[in-house]
Structure formats: C-alpha cells, structure tokens
Amino acid sequence: MKADAVLVTELQALRRRRPEINGGVLAGTDGLLVASDLPTTDATHLAAISAASFGLGQRMADTVDRSEFQDLVLATSKGWVVVCPAGLHALFTLVTGPTDDLPRLRGEAREVADRAGSAFDAHRTGVAAVQLTQGYGPLAMRTPMATLPTQLRRTRPPAWRRPPV
C-alpha cells in the first residue's frame, strides 16, 4: 500500500477518535510533500517548514546532549502542531485544535507516523531497487575545462579600477 493511502486511512481513523484533529502532512526529510490531508493549509510549504524545524530540533538536541530527538511540539493560540519522524526518510506533521491531552495526542501521532513511514520506506526502497536494475547510466558527465571551446571558458573579470572623481 502506498504511503499516501496509508496516511489518509490512518488520519480518518484518528479523526473518528479525536475530533479536534484538523489534518496531517507526510513529507520527506528533504522537505518535499508526499501526502496531505489538510484542507485549508498550503501543504507544500508546511512540508518544507516541518523538515527545516525538525532539523533544527535535532541539532538542538545534539547541542545540549539530550540523547535521541523524538518530536517537535508547537503550541499556538488555536491548537497544536506535532512533527515526528516517520520511518527513516519521512516526517509526519499533525495539526490539531486545542486539546487537554497532549501526551496521548503525541503518542497517537507517533503511531500514525510509524505506520505511514514504514509504508513510505518500503515504497522508496522498491523504487530505488527498480531504478538500479534498469541499468540507467549517469545523468551527466563532467567535462574538463581544457576540452571546452575558448568562448565557453571562464575568463577573469577585468581588474577593478577606481572611477574618476
């Protein structure tokens, strides 16, 4: 099953249990959108911001030497945003309204992230294996400067001179 189908199924089940949930986004660790269930938010921007903020959170955890980074929780005046790892190559961002049970919400977000992330990792591994077995060559080769025509070679810019006063 694809990661986007898993995410939609998981979020529908989560919304039945927790009506305060607005939606979620599954993004690659590179910030590219994989799947979204957010009706009013630009999911591509949220995916990129989630990856950047998660990277900052990991860096902060490493800096203060507090062991493994688990998730990022953002409190807003209208609710919560929880970002957690989803497998090896993805992040899950959950957007929710106000709730009194944040620890349970974080736990449920991690469960959804684990299932959607494992589907994404399995799909990603399958795609990589197919691409390697098809025998594609490299996309580009570097051309040494000596073989380029003289018109295309970089030349030094003229030396800077002070303008006349």
N, C-alpha and C positions, 0 to 999 in steps of 0.2 A: 504494500500500500504506500502511496506517495505521502510525503511529509505534509503537504497542504491539506490532503484529505484527512489525515490523522489529526492535524491541528483543528480543523473545523469540527470533526466529530467530538474531540475532547472538549472543545470550548462549548459546544452545545450541551454536553452533559454537565459541564461545570456551571453553566448559566442556569440550568434547571435546579441545581443545588444552591447556588449563590446568585440571587437576582441582582446584587449590586455590581456585578462584573459587566463592564462595558465592551470588552473585547481584548484581543491579543494579536501579537505580531511575532512571526518566526523569521529571523534574519540570520544570514551567515555571519561569521565572526569578522568578515571583511566589510560588513555594513550593508550588503545587498539584500533586498527583500526576497524572502522565499514564499511566505504565505501571510495573509492578513484577514482579520475578522473585525476590523474597526470601521464602522460606517462613516464617521464624521472626521476622521483624522487622516492626514496625508501619511500613509503607511511607509512610503519610501524614505521620507525624512525621519520618521520615528525609528526605522530600522538603522539608519546611519548614526543617529544620535545615540541609540541604545548601544551600538558597538563601541562608539567612542567613549561613552560614560562607563561602560563595563571595563574597557581597557584601562581607564583612569582608576577605577576601583581596584583592579588587580594590582596596578602599580603602587597604589597607596598601601594596600595590604602587604605587599613585598617590602615597601619602605619602612613600615612600622613593625615588620617581622611578626605578623599575627597569623601565621600559618596560611591555609588554603582559603582563597576568596570564594564565598558561596553565592551571594546575591547582592543586588543593589536595590534599596528601597527608597523611593522618593515620596515624601508627603507633600500634598498640595492642599489648597483650601477646599477643593471639591472631591478629594479622594486620595488614592494611592497609585503608584506605578512601581511594579516589581520587575526587575530584569535579572534573569538567572541563566546559567549555561544550559544548553540543550544538546547533549551529546558532545562530540569532540569539535564540531565545526559550526555550531549554530548557537543562537541566543533566543530566548523566549521572553517577550515583554508583555506583561499583563497590566491592563488599565482598568481600574475599578473605582467605584464611588466610595463614599465614606463607609467604614466598617469598624466594628469594635473588636473583631477577632483577627488581628493582623498575623499572629503566628500560624494560625490554621490556614489563612489565605496564602502565606508564603509556602507552606507545606504542599498545598494543592497546586500552586504554580510550579513547584519543582517536580511534582508527579507528572503534570502535563508536559513540562519541558523534557523530562526523561523519555517519555513515550514518543513525542514528536521528534526529538533529537535523534533517537535511535533509528527512526524511520528515515530521517534526513541523511544520517551517516550511511545507512545501508544503501540508499539510492545513490549517494555520492560515490561510494565505493564501487557500485555496479557501473556507473557511468565512466569512472576512471579506468576500470578494467576493460570496458568495451573500447574506449579510445586507444588504449595501449595495444590491444590485439588487432586493431585495424591497420596498423603499420603506417601511420602518417609520419611524414618526415618533419623536420623542424620548420617552423613558420617563416623564419627569416635567417639569413646568414649575415654576419658582419663583414663588410668589405673594407679591406685595409686602405688607408688614405692614399698610398702610393699608386693604387690602381684606378683611382678616380680621375676623371678629366680635370685639367687645371682650372676650368671655370667653376667646378663644384667644390674645389678645395677651399678650406677656410684660409683667409689671409688675415694678417694682423691689421687691426684698425689703425688709421693714421694716428700718430702721436698727438696728444692734446697740446694745444697751444693757447696761451692766454689771448683773449680777444683784444684788439687795440682799444685803448682808452680814449 
